[in-house]
Amino acid sequence: MTALAKVTSKGQITLPKEVRELLHIQTGSIVIFEKEEERLVVKTARTLRDFKGVLKGRQKQTDFEEMRKKAKEYVGKKGAQSGQE
């Protein structure tokens, strides 16, 4: 499928109806643009994982594996301490 869209002076485009229908895009849908080599891929966000990297804040990215490891260590230490009492 090939479709055209004109860019406005504000850098906006209107997605052609065929594209919106194909991707099930409705008012309020989040659209993700990904650069893959020399292509731009357009897709709709379906899960929270799809948003990874979209909203970049000042905070460091959370390493959930490291958090799990620390939680297990903490629980292990608490268990060892309660066994000493």
PyMOL Python script that loads the backbone (N, CA, C, O; Angstrom):
from pymol import cmd

cmd.read_pdbstr("""\
ATOM      1  N   MET A   1       0.844  -1.179   0.000  1.00  0.00           N
ATOM      2  CA  MET A   1       0.000   0.000   0.000  1.00  0.00           C
ATOM      3  C   MET A   1       0.888   1.241   0.000  1.00  0.00           C
ATOM      4  O   MET A   1       1.900   1.292   0.699  1.00  0.00           O
ATOM      5  N   THR A   2       0.508   2.217  -0.774  1.00  0.00           N
ATOM      6  CA  THR A   2       1.200   3.495  -0.824  1.00  0.00           C
ATOM      7  C   THR A   2       0.177   4.597  -0.620  1.00  0.00           C
ATOM      8  O   THR A   2      -0.893   4.577  -1.228  1.00  0.00           O
ATOM      9  N   ALA A   3       0.501   5.555   0.232  1.00  0.00           N
ATOM     10  CA  ALA A   3      -0.394   6.683   0.477  1.00  0.00           C
ATOM     11  C   ALA A   3       0.450   7.944   0.617  1.00  0.00           C
ATOM     12  O   ALA A   3       1.611   7.886   1.022  1.00  0.00           O
ATOM     13  N   LEU A   4      -0.135   9.061   0.285  1.00  0.00           N
ATOM     14  CA  LEU A   4       0.556  10.344   0.369  1.00  0.00           C
ATOM     15  C   LEU A   4      -0.097  11.230   1.415  1.00  0.00           C
ATOM     16  O   LEU A   4      -1.302  11.148   1.656  1.00  0.00           O
ATOM     17  N   ALA A   5       0.719  12.081   2.033  1.00  0.00           N
ATOM     18  CA  ALA A   5       0.216  13.072   2.982  1.00  0.00           C
ATOM     19  C   ALA A   5       1.058  14.325   2.821  1.00  0.00           C
ATOM     20  O   ALA A   5       2.273  14.244   2.640  1.00  0.00           O
ATOM     21  N   LYS A   6       0.428  15.461   2.886  1.00  0.00           N
ATOM     22  CA  LYS A   6       1.119  16.738   2.735  1.00  0.00           C
ATOM     23  C   LYS A   6       1.493  17.279   4.113  1.00  0.00           C
ATOM     24  O   LYS A   6       0.695  17.214   5.048  1.00  0.00           O
ATOM     25  N   VAL A   7       2.697  17.806   4.234  1.00  0.00           N
ATOM     26  CA  VAL A   7       3.184  18.372   5.492  1.00  0.00           C
ATOM     27  C   VAL A   7       2.788  19.843   5.550  1.00  0.00           C
ATOM     28  O   VAL A   7       3.016  20.595   4.602  1.00  0.00           O
ATOM     29  N   THR A   8       2.188  20.247   6.680  1.00  0.00           N
ATOM     30  CA  THR A   8       1.783  21.644   6.857  1.00  0.00           C
ATOM     31  C   THR A   8       2.978  22.482   7.299  1.00  0.00           C
ATOM     32  O   THR A   8       4.059  21.950   7.549  1.00  0.00           O
ATOM     33  N   SER A   9       2.778  23.780   7.392  1.00  0.00           N
ATOM     34  CA  SER A   9       3.850  24.681   7.837  1.00  0.00           C
ATOM     35  C   SER A   9       4.265  24.400   9.278  1.00  0.00           C
ATOM     36  O   SER A   9       5.357  24.785   9.694  1.00  0.00           O
ATOM     37  N   LYS A  10       3.399  23.728  10.046  1.00  0.00           N
ATOM     38  CA  LYS A  10       3.712  23.365  11.429  1.00  0.00           C
ATOM     39  C   LYS A  10       4.341  21.976  11.525  1.00  0.00           C
ATOM     40  O   LYS A  10       4.581  21.481  12.627  1.00  0.00           O
ATOM     41  N   GLY A  11       4.608  21.345  10.387  1.00  0.00           N
ATOM     42  CA  GLY A  11       5.218  20.018  10.395  1.00  0.00           C
ATOM     43  C   GLY A  11       4.232  18.896  10.649  1.00  0.00           C
ATOM     44  O   GLY A  11       4.638  17.779  10.970  1.00  0.00           O
ATOM     45  N   GLN A  12       2.951  19.169  10.512  1.00  0.00           N
ATOM     46  CA  GLN A  12       1.922  18.168  10.772  1.00  0.00           C
ATOM     47  C   GLN A  12       1.447  17.528   9.477  1.00  0.00           C
ATOM     48  O   GLN A  12       1.526  18.122   8.401  1.00  0.00           O
ATOM     49  N   ILE A  13       0.947  16.287   9.608  1.00  0.00           N
ATOM     50  CA  ILE A  13       0.325  15.622   8.471  1.00  0.00           C
ATOM     51  C   ILE A  13      -1.013  15.053   8.916  1.00  0.00           C
ATOM     52  O   ILE A  13      -1.239  14.830  10.105  1.00  0.00           O
ATOM     53  N   THR A  14      -1.887  14.821   7.966  1.00  0.00           N
ATOM     54  CA  THR A  14      -3.123  14.093   8.230  1.00  0.00           C
ATOM     55  C   THR A  14      -2.930  12.708   7.648  1.00  0.00           C
ATOM     56  O   THR A  14      -2.663  12.560   6.455  1.00  0.00           O
ATOM     57  N   LEU A  15      -3.065  11.689   8.493  1.00  0.00           N
ATOM     58  CA  LEU A  15      -2.917  10.332   7.990  1.00  0.00           C
ATOM     59  C   LEU A  15      -4.092  10.004   7.080  1.00  0.00           C
ATOM     60  O   LEU A  15      -5.243  10.235   7.451  1.00  0.00           O
ATOM     61  N   PRO A  16      -3.821   9.474   5.907  1.00  0.00           N
ATOM     62  CA  PRO A  16      -4.910   9.105   5.008  1.00  0.00           C
ATOM     63  C   PRO A  16      -5.834   8.074   5.663  1.00  0.00           C
ATOM     64  O   PRO A  16      -5.399   7.263   6.481  1.00  0.00           O
ATOM     65  N   LYS A  17      -7.082   8.120   5.299  1.00  0.00           N
ATOM     66  CA  LYS A  17      -8.096   7.236   5.869  1.00  0.00           C
ATOM     67  C   LYS A  17      -7.680   5.771   5.761  1.00  0.00           C
ATOM     68  O   LYS A  17      -7.874   5.000   6.700  1.00  0.00           O
ATOM     69  N   GLU A  18      -7.111   5.388   4.623  1.00  0.00           N
ATOM     70  CA  GLU A  18      -6.711   3.994   4.420  1.00  0.00           C
ATOM     71  C   GLU A  18      -5.660   3.561   5.450  1.00  0.00           C
ATOM     72  O   GLU A  18      -5.688   2.431   5.936  1.00  0.00           O
ATOM     73  N   VAL A  19      -4.743   4.459   5.772  1.00  0.00           N
ATOM     74  CA  VAL A  19      -3.700   4.164   6.762  1.00  0.00           C
ATOM     75  C   VAL A  19      -4.320   4.043   8.148  1.00  0.00           C
ATOM     76  O   VAL A  19      -4.004   3.114   8.891  1.00  0.00           O
ATOM     77  N   ARG A  20      -5.196   4.974   8.498  1.00  0.00           N
ATOM     78  CA  ARG A  20      -5.861   4.928   9.815  1.00  0.00           C
ATOM     79  C   ARG A  20      -6.645   3.639   9.982  1.00  0.00           C
ATOM     80  O   ARG A  20      -6.615   3.021  11.046  1.00  0.00           O
ATOM     81  N   GLU A  21      -7.345   3.236   8.936  1.00  0.00           N
ATOM     82  CA  GLU A  21      -8.130   2.002   9.017  1.00  0.00           C
ATOM     83  C   GLU A  21      -7.225   0.780   9.112  1.00  0.00           C
ATOM     84  O   GLU A  21      -7.494  -0.135   9.890  1.00  0.00           O
ATOM     85  N   LEU A  22      -6.162   0.763   8.330  1.00  0.00           N
ATOM     86  CA  LEU A  22      -5.237  -0.370   8.332  1.00  0.00           C
ATOM     87  C   LEU A  22      -4.596  -0.570   9.701  1.00  0.00           C
ATOM     88  O   LEU A  22      -4.440  -1.700  10.162  1.00  0.00           O
ATOM     89  N   LEU A  23      -4.227   0.532  10.348  1.00  0.00           N
ATOM     90  CA  LEU A  23      -3.559   0.467  11.652  1.00  0.00           C
ATOM     91  C   LEU A  23      -4.522   0.612  12.829  1.00  0.00           C
ATOM     92  O   LEU A  23      -4.092   0.650  13.982  1.00  0.00           O
ATOM     93  N   HIS A  24      -5.809   0.692  12.545  1.00  0.00           N
ATOM     94  CA  HIS A  24      -6.842   0.852  13.592  1.00  0.00           C
ATOM     95  C   HIS A  24      -6.569   2.084  14.447  1.00  0.00           C
ATOM     96  O   HIS A  24      -6.676   2.037  15.672  1.00  0.00           O
ATOM     97  N   ILE A  25      -6.218   3.183  13.792  1.00  0.00           N
ATOM     98  CA  ILE A  25      -5.929   4.436  14.482  1.00  0.00           C
ATOM     99  C   ILE A  25      -7.214   5.235  14.626  1.00  0.00           C
ATOM    100  O   ILE A  25      -7.927   5.482  13.653  1.00  0.00           O
ATOM    101  N   GLN A  26      -7.493   5.635  15.865  1.00  0.00           N
ATOM    102  CA  GLN A  26      -8.677   6.435  16.164  1.00  0.00           C
ATOM    103  C   GLN A  26      -8.226   7.701  16.879  1.00  0.00           C
ATOM    104  O   GLN A  26      -7.053   7.846  17.224  1.00  0.00           O
ATOM    105  N   THR A  27      -9.153   8.603  17.096  1.00  0.00           N
ATOM    106  CA  THR A  27      -8.843   9.817  17.845  1.00  0.00           C
ATOM    107  C   THR A  27      -8.260   9.435  19.203  1.00  0.00           C
ATOM    108  O   THR A  27      -8.840   8.628  19.929  1.00  0.00           O
ATOM    109  N   GLY A  28      -7.125  10.012  19.537  1.00  0.00           N
ATOM    110  CA  GLY A  28      -6.473   9.721  20.809  1.00  0.00           C
ATOM    111  C   GLY A  28      -5.473   8.579  20.753  1.00  0.00           C
ATOM    112  O   GLY A  28      -4.753   8.349  21.725  1.00  0.00           O
ATOM    113  N   SER A  29      -5.410   7.856  19.639  1.00  0.00           N
ATOM    114  CA  SER A  29      -4.439   6.763  19.512  1.00  0.00           C
ATOM    115  C   SER A  29      -3.020   7.322  19.556  1.00  0.00           C
ATOM    116  O   SER A  29      -2.762   8.437  19.102  1.00  0.00           O
ATOM    117  N   ILE A  30      -2.122   6.541  20.102  1.00  0.00           N
ATOM    118  CA  ILE A  30      -0.712   6.900  20.116  1.00  0.00           C
ATOM    119  C   ILE A  30      -0.046   6.198  18.937  1.00  0.00           C
ATOM    120  O   ILE A  30      -0.190   4.989  18.755  1.00  0.00           O
ATOM    121  N   VAL A  31       0.684   6.975  18.144  1.00  0.00           N
ATOM    122  CA  VAL A  31       1.363   6.439  16.969  1.00  0.00           C
ATOM    123  C   VAL A  31       2.862   6.510  17.221  1.00  0.00           C
ATOM    124  O   VAL A  31       3.376   7.531  17.679  1.00  0.00           O
ATOM    125  N   ILE A  32       3.553   5.428  16.922  1.00  0.00           N
ATOM    126  CA  ILE A  32       4.995   5.347  17.122  1.00  0.00           C
ATOM    127  C   ILE A  32       5.683   5.387  15.763  1.00  0.00           C
ATOM    128  O   ILE A  32       5.286   4.686  14.832  1.00  0.00           O
ATOM    129  N   PHE A  33       6.720   6.215  15.662  1.00  0.00           N
ATOM    130  CA  PHE A  33       7.535   6.294  14.455  1.00  0.00           C
ATOM    131  C   PHE A  33       8.906   5.727  14.806  1.00  0.00           C
ATOM    132  O   PHE A  33       9.567   6.218  15.721  1.00  0.00           O
ATOM    133  N   GLU A  34       9.333   4.704  14.088  1.00  0.00           N
ATOM    134  CA  GLU A  34      10.637   4.094  14.329  1.00  0.00           C
ATOM    135  C   GLU A  34      11.461   4.126  13.053  1.00  0.00           C
ATOM    136  O   GLU A  34      10.976   3.767  11.980  1.00  0.00           O
ATOM    137  N   LYS A  35      12.708   4.557  13.179  1.00  0.00           N
ATOM    138  CA  LYS A  35      13.610   4.563  12.027  1.00  0.00           C
ATOM    139  C   LYS A  35      14.319   3.221  11.980  1.00  0.00           C
ATOM    140  O   LYS A  35      14.979   2.827  12.941  1.00  0.00           O
ATOM    141  N   GLU A  36      14.182   2.526  10.872  1.00  0.00           N
ATOM    142  CA  GLU A  36      14.861   1.251  10.653  1.00  0.00           C
ATOM    143  C   GLU A  36      15.647   1.374   9.360  1.00  0.00           C
ATOM    144  O   GLU A  36      15.081   1.385   8.267  1.00  0.00           O
ATOM    145  N   GLU A  37      16.958   1.466   9.504  1.00  0.00           N
ATOM    146  CA  GLU A  37      17.848   1.687   8.364  1.00  0.00           C
ATOM    147  C   GLU A  37      17.376   2.916   7.595  1.00  0.00           C
ATOM    148  O   GLU A  37      17.387   4.018   8.143  1.00  0.00           O
ATOM    149  N   GLU A  38      16.966   2.758   6.357  1.00  0.00           N
ATOM    150  CA  GLU A  38      16.534   3.900   5.544  1.00  0.00           C
ATOM    151  C   GLU A  38      15.012   4.029   5.484  1.00  0.00           C
ATOM    152  O   GLU A  38      14.487   4.718   4.610  1.00  0.00           O
ATOM    153  N   ARG A  39      14.298   3.375   6.406  1.00  0.00           N
ATOM    154  CA  ARG A  39      12.839   3.396   6.397  1.00  0.00           C
ATOM    155  C   ARG A  39      12.302   4.019   7.678  1.00  0.00           C
ATOM    156  O   ARG A  39      12.965   4.028   8.715  1.00  0.00           O
ATOM    157  N   LEU A  40      11.110   4.529   7.579  1.00  0.00           N
ATOM    158  CA  LEU A  40      10.392   5.007   8.751  1.00  0.00           C
ATOM    159  C   LEU A  40       9.173   4.112   8.910  1.00  0.00           C
ATOM    160  O   LEU A  40       8.321   4.050   8.024  1.00  0.00           O
ATOM    161  N   VAL A  41       9.093   3.423  10.035  1.00  0.00           N
ATOM    162  CA  VAL A  41       7.998   2.496  10.296  1.00  0.00           C
ATOM    163  C   VAL A  41       6.994   3.193  11.200  1.00  0.00           C
ATOM    164  O   VAL A  41       7.365   3.794  12.208  1.00  0.00           O
ATOM    165  N   VAL A  42       5.723   3.110  10.835  1.00  0.00           N
ATOM    166  CA  VAL A  42       4.646   3.712  11.614  1.00  0.00           C
ATOM    167  C   VAL A  42       3.802   2.583  12.182  1.00  0.00           C
ATOM    168  O   VAL A  42       3.350   1.701  11.452  1.00  0.00           O
ATOM    169  N   LYS A  43       3.593   2.619  13.503  1.00  0.00           N
ATOM    170  CA  LYS A  43       2.737   1.607  14.117  1.00  0.00           C
ATOM    171  C   LYS A  43       2.007   2.222  15.299  1.00  0.00           C
ATOM    172  O   LYS A  43       2.380   3.285  15.794  1.00  0.00           O
ATOM    173  N   THR A  44       0.970   1.541  15.738  1.00  0.00           N
ATOM    174  CA  THR A  44       0.212   2.031  16.888  1.00  0.00           C
ATOM    175  C   THR A  44       0.743   1.372  18.156  1.00  0.00           C
ATOM    176  O   THR A  44       1.184   0.223  18.135  1.00  0.00           O
ATOM    177  N   ALA A  45       0.697   2.112  19.250  1.00  0.00           N
ATOM    178  CA  ALA A  45       1.118   1.586  20.546  1.00  0.00           C
ATOM    179  C   ALA A  45      -0.011   0.745  21.104  1.00  0.00           C
ATOM    180  O   ALA A  45      -1.157   1.190  21.154  1.00  0.00           O
ATOM    181  N   ARG A  46       0.305  -0.458  21.519  1.00  0.00           N
ATOM    182  CA  ARG A  46      -0.718  -1.358  22.044  1.00  0.00           C
ATOM    183  C   ARG A  46      -0.507  -1.694  23.521  1.00  0.00           C
ATOM    184  O   ARG A  46      -1.467  -2.007  24.226  1.00  0.00           O
ATOM    185  N   THR A  47       0.736  -1.632  23.992  1.00  0.00           N
ATOM    186  CA  THR A  47       1.024  -1.963  25.383  1.00  0.00           C
ATOM    187  C   THR A  47       1.957  -0.908  25.968  1.00  0.00           C
ATOM    188  O   THR A  47       2.501  -0.079  25.238  1.00  0.00           O
ATOM    189  N   LEU A  48       2.138  -0.944  27.271  1.00  0.00           N
ATOM    190  CA  LEU A  48       3.067  -0.011  27.913  1.00  0.00           C
ATOM    191  C   LEU A  48       4.487  -0.219  27.413  1.00  0.00           C
ATOM    192  O   LEU A  48       5.262   0.734  27.329  1.00  0.00           O
ATOM    193  N   ARG A  49       4.836  -1.459  27.081  1.00  0.00           N
ATOM    194  CA  ARG A  49       6.174  -1.747  26.572  1.00  0.00           C
ATOM    195  C   ARG A  49       6.442  -0.981  25.284  1.00  0.00           C
ATOM    196  O   ARG A  49       7.586  -0.627  25.001  1.00  0.00           O
ATOM    197  N   ASP A  50       5.389  -0.720  24.496  1.00  0.00           N
ATOM    198  CA  ASP A  50       5.548   0.032  23.254  1.00  0.00           C
ATOM    199  C   ASP A  50       6.020   1.460  23.509  1.00  0.00           C
ATOM    200  O   ASP A  50       6.594   2.090  22.621  1.00  0.00           O
ATOM    201  N   PHE A  51       5.783   1.969  24.707  1.00  0.00           N
ATOM    202  CA  PHE A  51       6.157   3.345  25.027  1.00  0.00           C
ATOM    203  C   PHE A  51       7.591   3.464  25.523  1.00  0.00           C
ATOM    204  O   PHE A  51       8.066   4.575  25.762  1.00  0.00           O
ATOM    205  N   LYS A  52       8.288   2.349  25.682  1.00  0.00           N
ATOM    206  CA  LYS A  52       9.652   2.366  26.209  1.00  0.00           C
ATOM    207  C   LYS A  52      10.517   3.320  25.388  1.00  0.00           C
ATOM    208  O   LYS A  52      10.645   3.170  24.173  1.00  0.00           O
ATOM    209  N   GLY A  53      11.097   4.285  26.057  1.00  0.00           N
ATOM    210  CA  GLY A  53      11.979   5.228  25.394  1.00  0.00           C
ATOM    211  C   GLY A  53      11.280   6.427  24.786  1.00  0.00           C
ATOM    212  O   GLY A  53      11.945   7.368  24.353  1.00  0.00           O
ATOM    213  N   VAL A  54       9.955   6.419  24.741  1.00  0.00           N
ATOM    214  CA  VAL A  54       9.227   7.528  24.129  1.00  0.00           C
ATOM    215  C   VAL A  54       9.260   8.752  25.027  1.00  0.00           C
ATOM    216  O   VAL A  54       9.534   9.860  24.565  1.00  0.00           O
ATOM    217  N   LEU A  55       8.982   8.555  26.309  1.00  0.00           N
ATOM    218  CA  LEU A  55       8.965   9.658  27.262  1.00  0.00           C
ATOM    219  C   LEU A  55      10.256   9.635  28.067  1.00  0.00           C
ATOM    220  O   LEU A  55      10.373   8.898  29.046  1.00  0.00           O
ATOM    221  N   LYS A  56      11.195  10.420  27.661  1.00  0.00           N
ATOM    222  CA  LYS A  56      12.486  10.436  28.340  1.00  0.00           C
ATOM    223  C   LYS A  56      12.491  11.536  29.395  1.00  0.00           C
ATOM    224  O   LYS A  56      12.255  12.707  29.096  1.00  0.00           O
ATOM    225  N   GLY A  57      12.761  11.141  30.617  1.00  0.00           N
ATOM    226  CA  GLY A  57      12.810  12.102  31.709  1.00  0.00           C
ATOM    227  C   GLY A  57      14.232  12.318  32.168  1.00  0.00           C
ATOM    228  O   GLY A  57      15.185  11.846  31.547  1.00  0.00           O
ATOM    229  N   ARG A  58      14.357  13.028  33.249  1.00  0.00           N
ATOM    230  CA  ARG A  58      15.684  13.299  33.795  1.00  0.00           C
ATOM    231  C   ARG A  58      16.189  12.149  34.646  1.00  0.00           C
ATOM    232  O   ARG A  58      17.387  12.030  34.903  1.00  0.00           O
ATOM    233  N   GLN A  59      15.268  11.305  35.079  1.00  0.00           N
ATOM    234  CA  GLN A  59      15.669  10.223  35.961  1.00  0.00           C
ATOM    235  C   GLN A  59      16.327   9.095  35.177  1.00  0.00           C
ATOM    236  O   GLN A  59      16.039   8.865  34.002  1.00  0.00           O
ATOM    237  N   LYS A  60      17.207   8.414  35.863  1.00  0.00           N
ATOM    238  CA  LYS A  60      17.889   7.269  35.280  1.00  0.00           C
ATOM    239  C   LYS A  60      16.869   6.143  35.085  1.00  0.00           C
ATOM    240  O   LYS A  60      15.950   5.980  35.889  1.00  0.00           O
ATOM    241  N   GLN A  61      17.042   5.377  34.018  1.00  0.00           N
ATOM    242  CA  GLN A  61      16.121   4.284  33.726  1.00  0.00           C
ATOM    243  C   GLN A  61      16.239   3.211  34.808  1.00  0.00           C
ATOM    244  O   GLN A  61      17.343   2.877  35.238  1.00  0.00           O
ATOM    245  N   THR A  62      15.114   2.680  35.240  1.00  0.00           N
ATOM    246  CA  THR A  62      15.078   1.688  36.302  1.00  0.00           C
ATOM    247  C   THR A  62      15.498   0.329  35.765  1.00  0.00           C
ATOM    248  O   THR A  62      15.004  -0.118  34.730  1.00  0.00           O
ATOM    249  N   ASP A  63      16.405  -0.322  36.467  1.00  0.00           N
ATOM    250  CA  ASP A  63      16.830  -1.672  36.124  1.00  0.00           C
ATOM    251  C   ASP A  63      16.061  -2.624  37.035  1.00  0.00           C
ATOM    252  O   ASP A  63      16.428  -2.820  38.194  1.00  0.00           O
ATOM    253  N   PHE A  64      14.992  -3.212  36.502  1.00  0.00           N
ATOM    254  CA  PHE A  64      14.122  -4.047  37.318  1.00  0.00           C
ATOM    255  C   PHE A  64      14.818  -5.326  37.782  1.00  0.00           C
ATOM    256  O   PHE A  64      14.530  -5.819  38.873  1.00  0.00           O
ATOM    257  N   GLU A  65      15.719  -5.865  36.981  1.00  0.00           N
ATOM    258  CA  GLU A  65      16.453  -7.054  37.403  1.00  0.00           C
ATOM    259  C   GLU A  65      17.314  -6.744  38.629  1.00  0.00           C
ATOM    260  O   GLU A  65      17.390  -7.544  39.561  1.00  0.00           O
ATOM    261  N   GLU A  66      17.953  -5.588  38.619  1.00  0.00           N
ATOM    262  CA  GLU A  66      18.773  -5.178  39.759  1.00  0.00           C
ATOM    263  C   GLU A  66      17.889  -4.963  40.992  1.00  0.00           C
ATOM    264  O   GLU A  66      18.282  -5.318  42.104  1.00  0.00           O
ATOM    265  N   MET A  67      16.704  -4.387  40.803  1.00  0.00           N
ATOM    266  CA  MET A  67      15.780  -4.183  41.924  1.00  0.00           C
ATOM    267  C   MET A  67      15.359  -5.526  42.520  1.00  0.00           C
ATOM    268  O   MET A  67      15.308  -5.673  43.741  1.00  0.00           O
ATOM    269  N   ARG A  68      15.059  -6.502  41.666  1.00  0.00           N
ATOM    270  CA  ARG A  68      14.667  -7.830  42.160  1.00  0.00           C
ATOM    271  C   ARG A  68      15.804  -8.461  42.968  1.00  0.00           C
ATOM    272  O   ARG A  68      15.577  -9.040  44.031  1.00  0.00           O
ATOM    273  N   LYS A  69      17.021  -8.342  42.452  1.00  0.00           N
ATOM    274  CA  LYS A  69      18.186  -8.908  43.126  1.00  0.00           C
ATOM    275  C   LYS A  69      18.347  -8.296  44.515  1.00  0.00           C
ATOM    276  O   LYS A  69      18.566  -9.010  45.493  1.00  0.00           O
ATOM    277  N   LYS A  70      18.236  -6.969  44.596  1.00  0.00           N
ATOM    278  CA  LYS A  70      18.384  -6.287  45.884  1.00  0.00           C
ATOM    279  C   LYS A  70      17.255  -6.655  46.844  1.00  0.00           C
ATOM    280  O   LYS A  70      17.480  -6.799  48.046  1.00  0.00           O
ATOM    281  N   ALA A  71      16.044  -6.807  46.314  1.00  0.00           N
ATOM    282  CA  ALA A  71      14.910  -7.188  47.162  1.00  0.00           C
ATOM    283  C   ALA A  71      15.125  -8.585  47.737  1.00  0.00           C
ATOM    284  O   ALA A  71      14.847  -8.822  48.913  1.00  0.00           O
ATOM    285  N   LYS A  72      15.622  -9.514  46.911  1.00  0.00           N
ATOM    286  CA  LYS A  72      15.889 -10.873  47.402  1.00  0.00           C
ATOM    287  C   LYS A  72      16.975 -10.860  48.472  1.00  0.00           C
ATOM    288  O   LYS A  72      16.871 -11.567  49.474  1.00  0.00           O
ATOM    289  N   GLU A  73      18.014 -10.059  48.261  1.00  0.00           N
ATOM    290  CA  GLU A  73      19.085  -9.946  49.252  1.00  0.00           C
ATOM    291  C   GLU A  73      18.541  -9.389  50.563  1.00  0.00           C
ATOM    292  O   GLU A  73      18.888  -9.877  51.639  1.00  0.00           O
ATOM    293  N   TYR A  74      17.691  -8.368  50.477  1.00  0.00           N
ATOM    294  CA  TYR A  74      17.116  -7.741  51.666  1.00  0.00           C
ATOM    295  C   TYR A  74      16.254  -8.743  52.433  1.00  0.00           C
ATOM    296  O   TYR A  74      16.360  -8.867  53.654  1.00  0.00           O
ATOM    297  N   VAL A  75      15.399  -9.454  51.697  1.00  0.00           N
ATOM    298  CA  VAL A  75      14.526 -10.441  52.340  1.00  0.00           C
ATOM    299  C   VAL A  75      15.368 -11.542  52.970  1.00  0.00           C
ATOM    300  O   VAL A  75      15.058 -12.014  54.064  1.00  0.00           O
ATOM    301  N   GLY A  76      16.429 -11.951  52.284  1.00  0.00           N
ATOM    302  CA  GLY A  76      17.319 -12.977  52.833  1.00  0.00           C
ATOM    303  C   GLY A  76      17.984 -12.519  54.119  1.00  0.00           C
ATOM    304  O   GLY A  76      18.092 -13.294  55.069  1.00  0.00           O
ATOM    305  N   LYS A  77      18.429 -11.278  54.162  1.00  0.00           N
ATOM    306  CA  LYS A  77      19.066 -10.731  55.364  1.00  0.00           C
ATOM    307  C   LYS A  77      18.064 -10.633  56.508  1.00  0.00           C
ATOM    308  O   LYS A  77      18.394 -10.949  57.651  1.00  0.00           O
ATOM    309  N   LYS A  78      16.844 -10.197  56.208  1.00  0.00           N
ATOM    310  CA  LYS A  78      15.819 -10.081  57.247  1.00  0.00           C
ATOM    311  C   LYS A  78      15.481 -11.459  57.806  1.00  0.00           C
ATOM    312  O   LYS A  78      15.289 -11.617  59.011  1.00  0.00           O
ATOM    313  N   GLY A  79      15.411 -12.456  56.921  1.00  0.00           N
ATOM    314  CA  GLY A  79      15.128 -13.824  57.369  1.00  0.00           C
ATOM    315  C   GLY A  79      16.241 -14.356  58.249  1.00  0.00           C
ATOM    316  O   GLY A  79      15.984 -15.026  59.249  1.00  0.00           O
ATOM    317  N   ALA A  80      17.477 -14.060  57.879  1.00  0.00           N
ATOM    318  CA  ALA A  80      18.628 -14.506  58.670  1.00  0.00           C
ATOM    319  C   ALA A  80      18.636 -13.818  60.029  1.00  0.00           C
ATOM    320  O   ALA A  80      18.959 -14.446  61.037  1.00  0.00           O
ATOM    321  N   GLN A  81      18.284 -12.536  60.070  1.00  0.00           N
ATOM    322  CA  GLN A  81      18.261 -11.792  61.328  1.00  0.00           C
ATOM    323  C   GLN A  81      17.161 -12.307  62.241  1.00  0.00           C
ATOM    324  O   GLN A  81      17.367 -12.419  63.450  1.00  0.00           O
ATOM    325  N   SER A  82      15.996 -12.623  61.685  1.00  0.00           N
ATOM    326  CA  SER A  82      14.904 -13.098  62.536  1.00  0.00           C
ATOM    327  C   SER A  82      15.201 -14.497  63.064  1.00  0.00           C
ATOM    328  O   SER A  82      14.679 -14.879  64.111  1.00  0.00           O
ATOM    329  N   GLY A  83      16.021 -15.260  62.366  1.00  0.00           N
ATOM    330  CA  GLY A  83      16.412 -16.585  62.839  1.00  0.00           C
ATOM    331  C   GLY A  83      17.404 -16.514  63.983  1.00  0.00           C
ATOM    332  O   GLY A  83      17.549 -17.481  64.731  1.00  0.00           O
ATOM    333  N   GLN A  84      18.094 -15.387  64.137  1.00  0.00           N
ATOM    334  CA  GLN A  84      19.085 -15.211  65.202  1.00  0.00           C
ATOM    335  C   GLN A  84      18.436 -14.785  66.506  1.00  0.00           C
ATOM    336  O   GLN A  84      19.050 -14.886  67.568  1.00  0.00           O
ATOM    337  N   GLU A  85      17.217 -14.317  66.434  1.00  0.00           N
ATOM    338  CA  GLU A  85      16.562 -13.787  67.643  1.00  0.00           C
ATOM    339  C   GLU A  85      16.085 -14.878  68.545  1.00  0.00           C
ATOM    340  O   GLU A  85      15.515 -14.602  69.600  1.00  0.00           O
TER     341      GLU A  85
END
""", "prot")
cmd.dss("prot")
cmd.show_as("cartoon", "prot")
cmd.util.cbc("prot")
cmd.orient("prot")
